[in-house]
Amino acid sequence: MESTTRLGVRAASVFLLAALGTYIVDQGIKELFLAGYEWQSACISLEPHLNRGVAFSLFAFLGPWLKWLQSILIAGMLWFFWTEGWIRRHPFALGILLGAALGNLSDRFVHGAVVDYVYWHCGFDFAVFNYADVMIDLSVAWLLFSAWREHRRKHREEG
């Protein structure tokens, strides 16, 4: 029982530290760009952009309602991950996911839009994105890879 409790405390600590660290790094980088930092190259421009939608500016028509919808979605995901034991199994990946999601969500409350700053324009125009977006993608890829490995392990054990 004691080792199970210790594991739970450890997972919760990793989860919270990953979330906090991701949030702090995300907000720190965004502050640099909001303070006027810019850099240009042939393929990448680093300059601030305010995205009132989500990926590729989707759902921008929701206006201020988008931040409330995202708040509900994040709370629902957090509840699901907690009740299903995912935080205990994947504390680092889910901490990164939460920290990044909260970073973009707080932008909506503070700036009225998400602060994006990486614009790829070499060969084709790509959406402008930020550190939190990259961390969300990496954490989801990590979770998918972990699920695939677990599925393969169970399949080997059964057959």
C-alpha positions in Angstrom: 0.0 0.0 0.0 2.8 2.4 0.9 4.6 1.9 -2.4 1.3 2.5 -4.3 0.8 5.8 -2.4 4.4 6.7 -3.1 4.0 6.0 -6.8 0.8 8.2 -6.8 2.6 11.0 -5.1 5.6 10.7 -7.5 3.3 10.6 -10.6 1.3 13.6 -9.3 4.6 15.5 -8.7 6.0 14.7 -12.2 2.6 15.7 -13.7 2.4 19.0 -11.9 6.1 19.9 -12.5 5.9 19.1 -16.2 2.7 21.2 -16.5 4.2 24.1 -14.6 7.5 24.0 -16.5 5.8 23.8 -19.8 3.5 26.7 -18.9 6.4 28.9 -17.7 8.5 28.3 -20.7 5.6 28.9 -23.1 4.6 32.2 -21.4 8.2 33.4 -21.2 8.8 32.9 -24.9 5.5 34.6 -25.8 6.5 37.6 -23.6 9.7 38.0 -25.6 7.7 38.3 -28.8 5.1 40.6 -27.3 8.0 42.8 -26.2 9.0 43.2 -29.8 11.5 40.4 -30.6 11.5 39.5 -34.3 13.8 37.5 -36.6 13.5 36.8 -40.3 15.1 34.2 -42.6 14.3 32.9 -46.0 12.2 30.0 -44.6 11.1 31.0 -41.1 9.9 34.3 -39.7 9.7 34.7 -35.9 7.2 37.4 -35.2 4.1 37.8 -33.1 0.7 36.9 -34.5 -2.6 36.8 -32.6 -4.7 33.7 -33.5 -8.3 34.1 -32.6 -9.1 30.6 -33.6 -7.5 27.2 -33.1 -5.3 25.3 -35.6 -5.3 27.1 -38.9 -7.6 29.8 -37.3 -10.5 27.3 -37.3 -13.5 28.3 -35.1 -12.4 32.0 -34.9 -16.1 32.8 -35.5 -16.8 31.6 -32.0 -15.1 34.8 -30.7 -14.9 35.0 -26.9 -17.0 31.8 -26.5 -13.9 29.8 -27.7 -12.0 30.3 -24.5 -15.0 29.0 -22.4 -15.4 26.0 -24.7 -11.7 25.3 -24.4 -11.9 25.7 -20.6 -14.6 23.0 -20.5 -12.7 20.7 -22.8 -9.5 21.0 -20.8 -11.4 20.4 -17.5 -13.1 17.4 -19.1 -9.9 15.9 -20.3 -8.2 16.5 -16.9 -11.2 14.7 -15.2 -11.0 11.8 -17.6 -7.2 11.4 -17.3 -7.5 11.5 -13.5 -10.4 9.1 -13.1 -9.1 6.6 -15.6 -5.6 6.5 -14.0 -3.8 8.0 -17.1 -1.9 10.5 -15.0 -0.4 7.7 -12.9 0.7 5.9 -16.1 1.8 8.9 -18.2 2.5 11.8 -15.8 5.2 13.5 -17.9 3.4 13.5 -21.3 0.0 14.5 -19.7 1.8 17.2 -17.7 3.3 18.7 -20.8 -0.1 18.5 -22.5 -1.9 20.3 -19.7 0.8 23.0 -19.3 0.7 23.7 -23.1 -3.1 23.7 -23.2 -3.2 26.1 -20.2 -0.6 28.3 -21.8 -2.7 28.8 -25.0 -5.9 29.1 -22.9 -4.4 31.8 -20.7 -3.5 33.8 -23.8 -7.1 33.9 -24.8 -8.1 35.3 -21.4 -5.2 37.8 -21.2 -4.7 38.8 -24.9 -8.0 37.8 -26.5 -6.2 35.4 -28.8 -3.3 32.9 -28.7 0.1 34.4 -29.2 1.8 32.5 -32.1 5.2 33.4 -33.5 6.8 30.7 -35.7 5.8 31.2 -39.4 7.2 28.7 -41.9 7.1 30.1 -45.4 9.7 28.1 -47.4 8.1 26.4 -50.4 4.6 26.7 -49.0 2.8 28.8 -46.4 2.2 26.9 -43.2 0.2 28.0 -40.2 1.8 30.2 -37.6 2.4 28.3 -34.3 4.1 28.5 -30.9 6.0 26.4 -28.3 2.7 25.2 -26.7 1.5 23.9 -30.0 4.7 21.9 -30.5 4.4 20.5 -26.9 0.8 19.5 -27.5 1.8 17.7 -30.7 4.8 16.0 -29.0 2.7 14.9 -26.0 0.0 13.4 -28.2 2.5 11.6 -30.3 4.1 10.3 -27.1 0.8 9.0 -25.8 -0.1 7.4 -29.2 3.3 5.7 -29.3 2.9 4.5 -25.7 -0.6 3.1 -26.5 0.8 1.3 -29.6 3.6 -0.2 -27.5 1.2 -1.3 -24.8 -1.1 -2.9 -27.5 1.8 -4.8 -29.0 2.9 -6.0 -25.6 -0.6 -7.3 -24.7 -0.9 -8.9 -28.1 2.4 -10.8 -27.7 1.4 -11.9 -24.2 -2.0 -13.3 -25.5 -0.7 -15.0 -28.6 
